[in-house]
Amino acid sequence: MVIAVSVVVISVASLFVAVYQGMVMERTLKASVWPLVQIEHGNYNPDNDSRELSFTLSNLGIGAAHVRTMEIT
C-alpha cells in the first residue's frame, strides 16, 4: 500500500513539473522574440537617376511584426 501511494505522489509531482516547465518555456519563447520595425524613406532613385518618393517598412528583428495602422499625411 505504501508503494502504491508513493507511486501516485511521484506521478502527480512529475505531472506538476512537466506543466510548469511548459509554462516557463512559453514565457521564455515570448521574451526571446523581438520584432524590430525600421522605416526608410527617400526622394531619389540612383538606379535610373530620377526623383521618386519611396517608403520602405522592414522587419529586422526576430519574430513577426504586426503593423495595425499606418497613416501618411
VENBELZI-V685306 format. One record per residue. SS is DSSP state (H for helix, E for strand, L for the rest). OMEGA is omega in whole degrees, 0 to 359 (none if undefined). Layout:
# VENBELZI-V685306
ss->SS omega->OMEGA
ss->SS omega->OMEGA
This chain:
# VENBELZI-V685306
ss->L omega->180
ss->H omega->180
ss->H omega->180
ss->H omega->178
ss->H omega->178
ss->H omega->179
ss->H omega->179
ss->H omega->180
ss->H omega->179
ss->H omega->179
ss->H omega->179
ss->H omega->179
ss->H omega->180
ss->H omega->175
ss->H omega->177
ss->H omega->180
ss->H omega->181
ss->H omega->179
ss->H omega->180
ss->H omega->178
ss->H omega->176
ss->H omega->178
ss->H omega->179
ss->H omega->179
ss->H omega->178
ss->H omega->178
ss->H omega->179
ss->H omega->179
ss->H omega->178
ss->H omega->181
ss->H omega->184
ss->H omega->181
ss->L omega->181
ss->E omega->174
ss->L omega->178
ss->L omega->183
ss->E omega->180
ss->E omega->178
ss->E omega->175
ss->E omega->179
ss->E omega->179
ss->E omega->179
ss->L omega->180
ss->L omega->177
ss->E omega->182
ss->L omega->181
ss->L omega->180
ss->L omega->175
ss->L omega->181
ss->E omega->176
ss->L omega->177
ss->L omega->174
ss->L omega->182
ss->E omega->174
ss->E omega->179
ss->E omega->178
ss->E omega->183
ss->E omega->179
ss->E omega->181
ss->L omega->182
ss->L omega->178
ss->E omega->180
ss->L omega->184
ss->L omega->175
ss->L omega->181
ss->L omega->177
ss->L omega->184
ss->L omega->180
ss->L omega->175
ss->L omega->182
ss->L omega->176
ss->L omega->180
ss->L omega->none
